[in-house]
Amino acid sequence: MKRMIFCTFLNKKSEGQDFQCYPGELGKKIYNEISKKAWKKWLIKQTILINENKLNMFKCEDRKKIEKYMILFLFQK
């Protein structure tokens, strides 16, 4: 059975993610509040941001940048 949540990004009830895809407390919040559909939208946006800004995910500072973008994208609509 699908796990249904209220997605704060889409502002409606939607299918939740199958597992926590991001670590820590932020990951728990994403798991509980962000639907599969919204997460897919973020992954597309993330790819664009990484390419446009030439971010290197092996660098800690670039991972922190992408995390900031993610929080803005998912929670500050």
FIDOMAR-96417 format. One record per atom (N, C-alpha, C): residue number from 0; residue in three letters; chain; atom name; x negated, y negated, z. Coordinates in steps of 0.001 Angstrom, whole numbers, plus 500000, padded with zeros to 6 digits. Each point is the difference from the previous one (the first is absolute). Example, Ala and Ser with C-alpha at 12.3 -4.5 7.8 and 13.67 -1.06 7.14 Angstrom:
BEGIN
(0, "ALA", "A", "N", (486810, 505690, 507800))
(0, "ALA", "A", "CA", (500890, 498810, 500000))
(0, "ALA", "A", "C", (499100, 498800, 500000))
(1, "SER", "A", "N", (500350, 498950, 499280))
(1, "SER", "A", "CA", (499180, 498810, 500060))
(1, "SER", "A", "C", (500770, 498910, 500730))
% end
This chain:
BEGIN
(0, "MET", "A", "N", (499160, 501190, 500000))
(0, "MET", "A", "CA", (500840, 498810, 500000))
(0, "MET", "A", "C", (499115, 498746, 500000))
(1, "LYS", "A", "N", (500395, 499037, 499231))
(1, "LYS", "A", "CA", (499225, 498774, 499895))
(1, "LYS", "A", "C", (500145, 499157, 501259))
(2, "ARG", "A", "N", (498914, 499353, 500362))
(2, "ARG", "A", "CA", (499995, 499104, 501164))
(2, "ARG", "A", "C", (500417, 498625, 499531))
(3, "MET", "A", "N", (501116, 499504, 500530))
(3, "MET", "A", "CA", (500516, 498693, 499619))
(3, "MET", "A", "C", (499618, 498972, 501064))
(4, "ILE", "A", "N", (499572, 498826, 499531))
(4, "ILE", "A", "CA", (499641, 498903, 500901))
(4, "ILE", "A", "C", (500617, 498710, 499469))
(5, "PHE", "A", "N", (500009, 498968, 500835))
(5, "PHE", "A", "CA", (500332, 498670, 499502))
(5, "PHE", "A", "C", (498684, 499360, 499581))
(6, "CYS", "A", "N", (499857, 499786, 498707))
(6, "CYS", "A", "CA", (498759, 499435, 499459))
(6, "CYS", "A", "C", (500043, 498480, 500132))
(7, "THR", "A", "N", (499057, 499448, 500747))
(7, "THR", "A", "CA", (499963, 498553, 500194))
(7, "THR", "A", "C", (499541, 499267, 498746))
(8, "PHE", "A", "N", (499306, 500683, 499115))
(8, "PHE", "A", "CA", (499553, 499387, 498741))
(8, "PHE", "A", "C", (501176, 499862, 499030))
(9, "LEU", "A", "N", (500760, 501081, 499839))
(9, "LEU", "A", "CA", (501137, 499994, 499081))
(9, "LEU", "A", "C", (501269, 499447, 500641))
(10, "ASN", "A", "N", (499988, 499921, 501312))
(10, "ASN", "A", "CA", (501146, 499514, 500775))
(10, "ASN", "A", "C", (501225, 500898, 499839))
(11, "LYS", "A", "N", (499762, 501305, 499947))
(11, "LYS", "A", "CA", (501095, 500961, 499900))
(11, "LYS", "A", "C", (499520, 501377, 500428))
(12, "LYS", "A", "N", (500962, 500903, 500209))
(12, "LYS", "A", "CA", (499676, 501371, 500355))
(12, "LYS", "A", "C", (499415, 500700, 498786))
(13, "SER", "A", "N", (498906, 500714, 500224))
(13, "SER", "A", "CA", (499307, 500649, 498893))
(13, "SER", "A", "C", (499238, 501217, 500524))
(14, "GLU", "A", "N", (499524, 500832, 499076))
(14, "GLU", "A", "CA", (499258, 501200, 500379))
(14, "GLU", "A", "C", (498651, 499623, 500605))
(15, "GLY", "A", "N", (499734, 500536, 501190))
(15, "GLY", "A", "CA", (498741, 499740, 500686))
(15, "GLY", "A", "C", (498869, 500832, 499439))
(16, "GLN", "A", "N", (498801, 499634, 500365))
(16, "GLN", "A", "CA", (498818, 500725, 499556))
(16, "GLN", "A", "C", (499923, 501363, 500682))
(17, "ASP", "A", "N", (499336, 500941, 499354))
(17, "ASP", "A", "CA", (499887, 501360, 500530))
(17, "ASP", "A", "C", (498987, 500106, 501139))
(18, "PHE", "A", "N", (499023, 499105, 500005))
(18, "PHE", "A", "CA", (498966, 500029, 501035))
(18, "PHE", "A", "C", (499433, 498603, 500167))
(19, "GLN", "A", "N", (499276, 499784, 501089))
(19, "GLN", "A", "CA", (499371, 498705, 500266))
(19, "GLN", "A", "C", (498801, 499859, 499070))
(20, "CYS", "A", "N", (500081, 499054, 499079))
(20, "CYS", "A", "CA", (498973, 499868, 498960))
(20, "CYS", "A", "C", (498929, 498960, 500332))
(21, "TYR", "A", "N", (500102, 499368, 501165))
(21, "TYR", "A", "CA", (499009, 499000, 500416))
(21, "TYR", "A", "C", (499732, 500221, 501483))
(22, "PRO", "A", "N", (498762, 499861, 500451))
(22, "PRO", "A", "CA", (499670, 500331, 501387))
(22, "PRO", "A", "C", (500455, 498940, 501013))
(23, "GLY", "A", "N", (500037, 500408, 501247))
(23, "GLY", "A", "CA", (500202, 499081, 501123))
(23, "GLY", "A", "C", (501420, 499504, 500181))
(24, "GLU", "A", "N", (500108, 498943, 500808))
(24, "GLU", "A", "CA", (501304, 499411, 500310))
(24, "GLU", "A", "C", (500660, 499425, 498743))
(25, "LEU", "A", "N", (499207, 499381, 499149))
(25, "LEU", "A", "CA", (500540, 499470, 498746))
(25, "LEU", "A", "C", (500577, 501139, 499164))
(26, "GLY", "A", "N", (499325, 501120, 499984))
(26, "GLY", "A", "CA", (500480, 501177, 499283))
(26, "GLY", "A", "C", (501329, 500496, 500535))
(27, "LYS", "A", "N", (500157, 499979, 501321))
(27, "LYS", "A", "CA", (501272, 500407, 500622))
(27, "LYS", "A", "C", (501116, 499054, 499588))
(28, "LYS", "A", "N", (499694, 498706, 499984))
(28, "LYS", "A", "CA", (500998, 499004, 499608))
(28, "LYS", "A", "C", (500405, 500208, 498534))
(29, "ILE", "A", "N", (499020, 500232, 499147))
(29, "ILE", "A", "CA", (500279, 500250, 498582))
(29, "ILE", "A", "C", (500859, 501251, 499860))
(30, "TYR", "A", "N", (499648, 501051, 500694))
(30, "TYR", "A", "CA", (500739, 501267, 499929))
(30, "TYR", "A", "C", (501454, 499820, 500425))
(31, "ASN", "A", "N", (500226, 499196, 501033))
(31, "ASN", "A", "CA", (501350, 499819, 500532))
(31, "ASN", "A", "C", (500830, 498948, 499278))
(32, "GLU", "A", "N", (499343, 499049, 499315))
(32, "GLU", "A", "CA", (500744, 498873, 499432))
(32, "GLU", "A", "C", (499891, 499846, 498485))
(33, "ILE", "A", "N", (499107, 500728, 499352))
(33, "ILE", "A", "CA", (499773, 499819, 498559))
(33, "ILE", "A", "C", (500348, 501300, 499265))
(34, "SER", "A", "N", (500882, 499894, 499022))
(34, "SER", "A", "CA", (500462, 501167, 499255))
(34, "SER", "A", "C", (498972, 500465, 498970))
(35, "LYS", "A", "N", (500261, 501185, 499443))
(35, "LYS", "A", "CA", (499141, 500530, 498933))
(35, "LYS", "A", "C", (499958, 499035, 498826))
(36, "LYS", "A", "N", (501155, 499480, 499627))
(36, "LYS", "A", "CA", (500098, 499096, 498854))
(36, "LYS", "A", "C", (499177, 498726, 500233))
(37, "ALA", "A", "N", (500120, 499422, 501203))
(37, "ALA", "A", "CA", (499251, 498787, 500331))
(37, "ALA", "A", "C", (498497, 500295, 500034))
(38, "TRP", "A", "N", (499611, 501157, 500530))
(38, "TRP", "A", "CA", (498582, 500361, 500059))
(38, "TRP", "A", "C", (499434, 500142, 498594))
(39, "LYS", "A", "N", (500768, 500572, 499075))
(39, "LYS", "A", "CA", (499537, 500116, 498617))
(39, "LYS", "A", "C", (499785, 498621, 499387))
(40, "LYS", "A", "N", (500896, 499059, 500313))
(40, "LYS", "A", "CA", (499839, 498626, 499505))
(40, "LYS", "A", "C", (498702, 499402, 500536))
(41, "TRP", "A", "N", (499706, 500278, 501279))
(41, "TRP", "A", "CA", (498748, 499497, 500576))
(41, "TRP", "A", "C", (498785, 500609, 499300))
(42, "LEU", "A", "N", (500024, 501297, 499734))
(42, "LEU", "A", "CA", (498856, 500651, 499360))
(42, "LEU", "A", "C", (499708, 499392, 498628))
(43, "ILE", "A", "N", (501041, 499645, 499268))
(43, "ILE", "A", "CA", (499818, 499345, 498702))
(43, "ILE", "A", "C", (499368, 498624, 500205))
(44, "LYS", "A", "N", (500531, 499240, 500966))
(44, "LYS", "A", "CA", (499469, 498667, 500295))
(44, "LYS", "A", "C", (498558, 500089, 500499))
(45, "GLN", "A", "N", (499716, 501002, 500836))
(45, "GLN", "A", "CA", (498652, 500190, 500533))
(45, "GLN", "A", "C", (498994, 500213, 498874))
(46, "THR", "A", "N", (500347, 500823, 499038))
(46, "THR", "A", "CA", (499116, 500264, 498866))
(46, "THR", "A", "C", (499702, 498713, 499237))
(47, "ILE", "A", "N", (501036, 499204, 499792))
(47, "ILE", "A", "CA", (499824, 498721, 499308))
(47, "ILE", "A", "C", (499056, 499099, 500786))
(48, "LEU", "A", "N", (500206, 499894, 501307))
(48, "LEU", "A", "CA", (499168, 499143, 500844))
(48, "LEU", "A", "C", (498541, 500452, 500017))
(49, "ILE", "A", "N", (499787, 501297, 500100))
(49, "ILE", "A", "CA", (498635, 500534, 500014))
(49, "ILE", "A", "C", (499292, 499657, 498691))
(50, "ASN", "A", "N", (500703, 500183, 498894))
(50, "ASN", "A", "CA", (499390, 499728, 498692))
(50, "ASN", "A", "C", (499781, 498511, 499767))
(51, "GLU", "A", "N", (501000, 499175, 500281))
(51, "GLU", "A", "CA", (499883, 498561, 499756))
(51, "GLU", "A", "C", (498914, 499358, 500859))
(52, "ASN", "A", "N", (499915, 500430, 501254))
(52, "ASN", "A", "CA", (499035, 499410, 500924))
(52, "ASN", "A", "C", (498676, 500760, 500053))
(53, "LYS", "A", "N", (499887, 501041, 499184))
(53, "LYS", "A", "CA", (498791, 500830, 499942))
(53, "LYS", "A", "C", (499581, 500479, 501397))
(54, "LEU", "A", "N", (500986, 500510, 500734))
(54, "LEU", "A", "CA", (499738, 500480, 501352))
(54, "LEU", "A", "C", (499365, 501382, 499950))
(55, "ASN", "A", "N", (499115, 500258, 500948))
(55, "ASN", "A", "CA", (499322, 501281, 500125))
(55, "ASN", "A", "C", (500491, 500639, 501297))
(56, "MET", "A", "N", (500746, 501079, 499892))
(56, "MET", "A", "CA", (500593, 500622, 501176))
(56, "MET", "A", "C", (498981, 500711, 500888))
(57, "PHE", "A", "N", (498735, 500015, 499587))
(57, "PHE", "A", "CA", (498942, 500517, 500867))
(57, "PHE", "A", "C", (499511, 498921, 500965))
(58, "LYS", "A", "N", (500333, 498733, 499708))
(58, "LYS", "A", "CA", (499587, 498889, 500864))
(58, "LYS", "A", "C", (501086, 499718, 501039))
(59, "CYS", "A", "N", (499591, 499917, 501236))
(59, "CYS", "A", "CA", (500929, 499751, 501109))
(59, "CYS", "A", "C", (500766, 498690, 499807))
(60, "GLU", "A", "N", (499310, 498946, 499584))
(60, "GLU", "A", "CA", (500659, 498686, 499838))
(60, "GLU", "A", "C", (501068, 500051, 498906))
(61, "ASP", "A", "N", (499784, 500772, 498953))
(61, "ASP", "A", "CA", (500994, 500126, 498934))
(61, "ASP", "A", "C", (501206, 500825, 500457))
(62, "ARG", "A", "N", (499756, 501018, 500819))
(62, "ARG", "A", "CA", (501113, 500784, 500555))
(62, "ARG", "A", "C", (500857, 499139, 500924))
(63, "LYS", "A", "N", (499350, 499107, 500763))
(63, "LYS", "A", "CA", (500742, 499091, 500874))
(63, "LYS", "A", "C", (500850, 499034, 499175))
(64, "LYS", "A", "N", (499452, 499521, 498878))
(64, "LYS", "A", "CA", (500747, 499108, 499110))
(64, "LYS", "A", "C", (501247, 500693, 499469))
(65, "ILE", "A", "N", (499836, 501242, 499546))
(65, "ILE", "A", "CA", (501132, 500708, 499408))
(65, "ILE", "A", "C", (501044, 500299, 501071))
(66, "GLU", "A", "N", (499555, 500229, 501237))
(66, "GLU", "A", "CA", (500954, 500223, 501092))
(66, "GLU", "A", "C", (500814, 498728, 500264))
(67, "LYS", "A", "N", (499359, 498847, 499958))
(67, "LYS", "A", "CA", (500718, 498732, 500175))
(67, "LYS", "A", "C", (501026, 499805, 498893))
(68, "TYR", "A", "N", (499584, 500278, 498763))
(68, "TYR", "A", "CA", (500932, 499918, 498877))
(68, "TYR", "A", "C", (501182, 500943, 500205))
(69, "MET", "A", "N", (499719, 501212, 500499))
(69, "MET", "A", "CA", (501043, 500999, 500205))
(69, "MET", "A", "C", (501017, 499515, 501023))
(70, "ILE", "A", "N", (499529, 499455, 501112))
(70, "ILE", "A", "CA", (500899, 499510, 501044))
(70, "ILE", "A", "C", (500878, 498880, 499450))
(71, "LEU", "A", "N", (499393, 499073, 499269))
(71, "LEU", "A", "CA", (500777, 498911, 499396))
(71, "LEU", "A", "C", (501033, 500542, 499017))
(72, "PHE", "A", "N", (499595, 500924, 499170))
(72, "PHE", "A", "CA", (500878, 500544, 498972))
(72, "PHE", "A", "C", (501180, 500776, 500607))
(73, "LEU", "A", "N", (499718, 500863, 500976))
(73, "LEU", "A", "CA", (501034, 500875, 500531))
(73, "LEU", "A", "C", (500907, 499348, 501047))
(74, "PHE", "A", "N", (499450, 499082, 500808))
(74, "PHE", "A", "CA", (500761, 499534, 501154))
(74, "PHE", "A", "C", (500358, 498517, 499986))
(75, "GLN", "A", "N", (499466, 499210, 499082))
(75, "GLN", "A", "CA", (500275, 498569, 500062))
(75, "GLN", "A", "C", (500687, 499513, 498734))
(76, "LYS", "A", "N", (501127, 500580, 499724))
(76, "LYS", "A", "CA", (500805, 499625, 498822))
(76, "LYS", "A", "C", (500898, 498837, 500338))
% end
